[in-house]
Amino acid sequence: QVQLQESGPGLVKPSQTLSLTCSVSGDSIGRGAHYWNWIRQSPGRGLEWIGYIYYTGDTYYNPSLESRSTISVDTSKNQFSLILKSVTASDTAVYYCARDGNYGAGLLGFWGQGVLVTVSS
Amino acid sequence: EVLLTQSPATLSLSPGDRATLSCTASQSVGTSLAWYQQKPGHSPSLLIYETSGRAPGLPDRFSGSGSGTHFTLTISSLEADDFALYYCQQRSDWPYTFGQGTKLEIK
């Protein structure tokens, strides 16, 4: 069974950089069969797709976050990561990593449990 | 970006009732519409893909329909486990987007 687990600081100061990692088990990112996603959820913004990456490193970013976001992959560690720069209080959210199901990109069949990131001084 | 509007925001029903949840897109998404269920403290879970395809293990009391801009998730006879938040999501156009959700609560 595919499992994903987010990790990273739960508190980030305004204007600093948020950095999260998603560790994958039960599947190999390098196998190249799936897309690896970051989504966030907050009371104000609801569910928001941040972006996704393929094992080759090809990335797709939400235009609303593209200037501040970087998603990268480390196939040797079977992990992928999110960096979000210059955070503000509006970036406070539960951040999820997810993998598409077996129906193609854009359908999230497997999710991590989520990590709450609070932006506050 | 495609805006998805779900209605109603809250639906109050009893076990055994039929639930009809709606999702309207700001432009056509063809049949590239999915539904997720989320329970408190948990991640969303994929229920329906491509308008009407059922995720593995999904009871057949759940069904999806629609095309273009209007979509429906129907739960034919509610069970206690079905009371949760439901989100629609489109993958027709990037960025993929979600609706704001319908809360299905026990009346």
HADDOCK unambig.tbl for C-alpha pairs under 7 A between the chains (distance, minus, plus):
assign (segid A and resid 46 and name CA) (segid B and resid 100 and name CA) 6.02 0.50 0.50
assign (segid A and resid 47 and name CA) (segid B and resid 98 and name CA) 6.10 0.50 0.50
assign (segid A and resid 48 and name CA) (segid B and resid 97 and name CA) 6.69 0.50 0.50
assign (segid A and resid 49 and name CA) (segid B and resid 96 and name CA) 6.48 0.50 0.50
assign (segid A and resid 49 and name CA) (segid B and resid 97 and name CA) 6.67 0.50 0.50
assign (segid A and resid 62 and name CA) (segid B and resid 95 and name CA) 5.40 0.50 0.50
assign (segid A and resid 106 and name CA) (segid B and resid 91 and name CA) 5.41 0.50 0.50
assign (segid A and resid 106 and name CA) (segid B and resid 96 and name CA) 7.00 0.50 0.50
assign (segid A and resid 108 and name CA) (segid B and resid 46 and name CA) 6.58 0.50 0.50
assign (segid A and resid 109 and name CA) (segid B and resid 46 and name CA) 5.78 0.50 0.50
assign (segid A and resid 111 and name CA) (segid B and resid 43 and name CA) 6.51 0.50 0.50
assign (segid A and resid 113 and name CA) (segid B and resid 42 and name CA) 6.66 0.50 0.50
assign (segid A and resid 113 and name CA) (segid B and resid 43 and name CA) 5.83 0.50 0.50
assign (segid A and resid 114 and name CA) (segid B and resid 43 and name CA) 6.94 0.50 0.50
